[in-house]
C-alpha cells in the first residue's frame, strides 16, 4: 500500500487566557514572535513516497538493564512453575537471527548476557532450552566484548551445572566445520576459530573434566566418511591446530585422524585397484585444479543448482547417472585423503625437523604414536593405498623411526598369536618398504632379506619331511615369506651382489652373489612345499624374468611342471578338504593362490605426492639391464 505524504499548513494559533505571565514561559524556539502550530491534512493525489526505510532506520528504544534483569528473572521463575510464555519469548529474543526484527543490538545483548549470567545459578537441567538459545546468539561472530561477556556466562553456568558441559563443548567443536566468514557481522572465519580455541582452553583451565569431555566430543563429532569434502578437511585442519595449542590432546587428535582417514583410503584403494593404474593416474591429473580450489589456492566456483525433483524416478535407473554419481564419490574421496594427508605430512615434517630442548622428546613420542597406530589399525586394514606413506617417508629419513617401524613389522610377522591375515599384511609392508624405499641403504636391505630367508628356511626344514605337496592353509606363513623375498629380490638384487662391479655385468658373465642366497632359493623352490605353485602368478612371473635376465635361476621348467599340479586336488587329500571345496566354488585354483597386492604401490594423490617424490623406486629404474628392452621387442 502506498504511503501518504504528510502535508503541513501554518495558520495563526487561537488566543487563550494564560494562567502564568509571559515572563515565566521559555522564549519561543522559532524566530517568529507569534507561535504557530501545524495543521495536518492528507492528499490522495500528492506524489507518494515509501517511508519504510526511514522507519527501519530509527533505532528501537533499549530496555534499561534493571528491566532486562527482571524480565530474565521472571522468565526463569515462571518456567519452573510450567508457565512458559515469558520463557519462550526470552529464548526467541536471544536466538533471533541478525536479520529478524527481534535481533538484539550490541547494548541490548550485553544486558541480556549479564542478566542470564546473574541468574545462571537458577538455570538447572530444566533450562537446557535457554542455554541453547544463549549459545545461538552469534556470540562467536559479534564484537569482541560480546565474546568476553559470554566467557563470564559460561563460567557461571558450568560452575553450578556441570551437566551442561557436553552441550557447550559440542557447540564449540562443531565450529571446526566452519568454512566461511560471518556474512552479517563481518568476522573472519579465522577469528571465529581463534575465539573458539580460547573458549575451549578457558573451560579446560577452570573445569578439570573438560579435557576428557573434549576428547570424547571430537570423536563423536568427527565427520562421517561421506561428509561434504570442504567441511571434512576444515574440521581436520582445526583439530590438528587445536592439538598444537594443547599438547596433551595432540596424540588423541593425531591417532583419531589417522584411524578415520585410512578407512576412506581403503575404500578408495579397492576401487583404484579394480580400475588400474593408468585410469588412476589420469584421474589424479584431473583432480589437481579441484585440489587447489579446496586448499584455497584458487577461488570457489558457484555451481548451478538444478531442480531434478521431477526426474528423480528416471535417474534412479539411469546407468549413466549411476556411473557419474560413483565417479563423483570417488573423486571426493580422493580429495579428502589427499588434503588430510597433506596436513599430516606437513605436521610430522615440522616435528621431525624441529630444534630445541623438547624436540628430541617430541620426535620419540611421535614415532611411538605413529608406529602404535600402524600396529593397531593400519596393519589390520586391507587395500589402504596412500596413508601408509606417512611411515614410508619418515621411516627412510629418520633412523630411529626406521628401527621402530621395522621392529614392529617383524614382531607382528612372527607372533603366532596374530591372525594369519595380519601376519601376511605385516610381511607385505616389510618387503614393500625395503623394496620401494630409495633411501633404504644396502646394509638395511641385506639385514631384512637375511632375516626373512632364515625364517623361510626354518619353516621348510620343519615341514619338508612330512609335506606331500603345496598346502596354502598349512604352510601359509611360509608362502607369504617366500613371495616377500621374491619381491624384494626383484627390486634390490643389486644390494645382494657380493661385488659392486657386478651390477653391469654382461649376460654371459657370472655375477657373484652373497653366500647362500642362490642355494637357499634353489632348495626352497624344489621342495615338496612348492612355493611357486601357491604364490601370486604376477610375482612369480616377474621373479622368473628377473632371475633369467641375471642368469641367476631358470624357473620356466619348474613352472611348466607346476601346470600339471592340481592345487585343489592336493589340498582335498589333506586336512582342509572342506575349505578347498568352498574355495573351488568361489574361484577354483586361483582362489587358493596368494594376492599380488603390496603395501607401497604407486602413489596417485596429486598434492600430497610431493612428500613421496624422490623416495619411491619404480621397477623400470631397477630392472636388470636389457630386460625391459627384451619385453618391448617381444611385444612388437
Secondary structure, DSSP 8 states (H G I E B T S, - for coil): -----EEEEEEE------SS-GGGS---SSSSSS-EEEEEEE-SSS-----HHHHHHS------HHHHHHHHHHHHHHHHTT--HHHHHHHHHHT--TTSTT---HHHHHHHHHHHHHTGGG--GGGHHHHHHHHTS-TTTS-HHHHHHHHHHHHHHHHH-GGGHHHHHHHHHHGGG--S--TTT---HHHHHHHHHHHHHHHHHH-TTHHHHHHHHHHHHS--TTS-HHHHHHHHHHHHHHHHH-HHHHHHHHHHHHHHHHHHHHHHHHHHHHH-HHHHHHHHHHHHHHHHHHTTSS----------GGGHHHHHT-HHHHHHHHHHHHHHHHHHHHHHHHHHHHHHHHHHT--STTHHHHHHHHHHHHHHHHHHTGGG-SS--STTHHHHHHHHH-HHHHHHHHHHHHHHHT-TTS-HHHHHHHHHHHHHHHHHBTT--HHHHHHHHHHHHHHHHHHHHHHTTT--S--TTTTHHHHHHHHHHHHHHHHHGGGGBS-GGGTT--TTS---B-TTHHHHHHHHHTSTT-HHHHS-HHHHHHHHHHHHHTTS---HHHHHHHTT--HHHHHHTTT-HHHHHHHHHTTGGGGGS-----SS-----TTGGGGTTTTB--GGGTS-TTHHHHHHHHH-
